[in-house]
Each structure stands twice: as C-alpha cells, then as structure tokens.
Amino acid sequence: MVDVVVFAALAWERRCVLAGIGSVAPAGPQKWTGTVSGGRSVLVVQTGIGVERARTAAGSVPEAGAFVSAGCAGALVPWLRAGDIVVADRIVTVSGAAPIPAAGDGVVARAAVHGFRVHVGPVLSSPSVLATAEAKEAAAADGALVVEMESAGLAAEARARGIPFVGVRVVLDRADDAVPALAGLDPATGDVHVGRVLAAIAVRPPLWLLAARLARQTRIAERSLRGFMRAFLATAPAAPAAAASAAIG
C-alpha cells in the first residue's frame, strides 16, 4: 500500500508536488514515486485535464492511506486572490449530485502554523472551463469557493474504495478574470507546449494582456502551491485513520 497518492492535472502542478518529495523515480507513464520524512511512500500521478481522466487515473493506482488532489482553481468569490490556498470540505458538481465529503479539517487546523493563508469550503468540479466572470458568478450561487475540473472524479473513486480524500487548490484566476482559451495545452497529459502557446498569442493581439496577466498569476500560484505541498508532504499521514484527521502537523 502507498501512504499517499497525489494527483495533479497539469505539468506545473505536478512539479510543485515533486519539489517536496525525495528519491523521486519514474513509475510508469505520468507517474512518479518518492519518499517523505519517516520513509513514507508517495505516488504522484499527472492525470491530464477533466473529471473522467482523473477518475481513470485514480482507478489505476494501488490502495493508499490517502488520495490528495493538488492543483490550481479559479476563484468564485471576489475576496480570493491568486496564490490563496483553498482546502475542500466537500466536492460539489454542476449536475447537482450529492456532495462528496473531503477530509480537510486537519489540514486547515495546522496550516496556519506554517504561515499559510488557507480557506475551507466547497470546491466545484466542472466539466468545462468557466471562461467569463458571468459564468463564475452563476456557478458561485451554491456557495462554492473555487472551481476546477478533476476532484469530482478523484473523490468519487476515493469514496468507492474507502480511501480518505483531501482537496488542496491554489487560486489562479480571480472571480472577475476572463480565462483565455490558449492553444498548446494538451488536455490528455496536462503538458504545456510553450512554442504553440506563443505562436497562437502572436496572431491574436486581444489576448496579449490576458495572457500576460495569466502568466503572472500562474507564477504566484506556483510559488504558493510548491511551498504548501512541501509542508503538507513533510508530515503527510501514513494511514487512513490519520489521513482523515490530520495532514499537516
């Protein structure tokens, strides 16, 4: 059994996770293994984008002490800023299905000790990007703090297997930010092809300011997520019972 499995959709999110792990080694396509303090084992999986890819990836891993979804999200409330950390207390969907509880109490209780600004609340898992402020405002009506695209699949698989689930999301775009659709992001792997992104932007001047703003906020989010995951993994739980009650100690 693996002590902790961490799922990240995008390549930069996965790099943030691996920064907090020692003895990293490839473990198959889009998978890496390593250890953290106390010799506890960690499996990191880069899922690609979307709920179905995430659930398929979760179904391919061995039994674990905890599943952790780590990555970026879009803010749905105006007081969240790029770099803020949101820990899920439940995962909700646009379909109106029953929320899936998340084991976030222990994370929130101890995160302040490490100097992190952490908010706890519902995380919305959407089948598509909410690209406009108006779409985000409508999605926030049910109380979700942020929106992303993978945790519903991960949390459902965790629940089906009796594995505690922890959702950690760093805010990337604010509630009033438009999110440009940029070529060069491979949804199947979560890898970004920088050359293709630059080529697409070059011929679309209206995207220049949006892309620059998104790049700046990505750097902020990346620093925040990397630091948080280092602290998280330094004391990550080694058993299901511990995972449900504490993640940072």
Summary of the structure (lengths in Angstrom):
residues: 249
radius of gyration: 16.9
end to end distance: 22.0
largest distance: 53.4
contacts: 891
relative contact order: 0.22
helix: 38%
strand: 27%
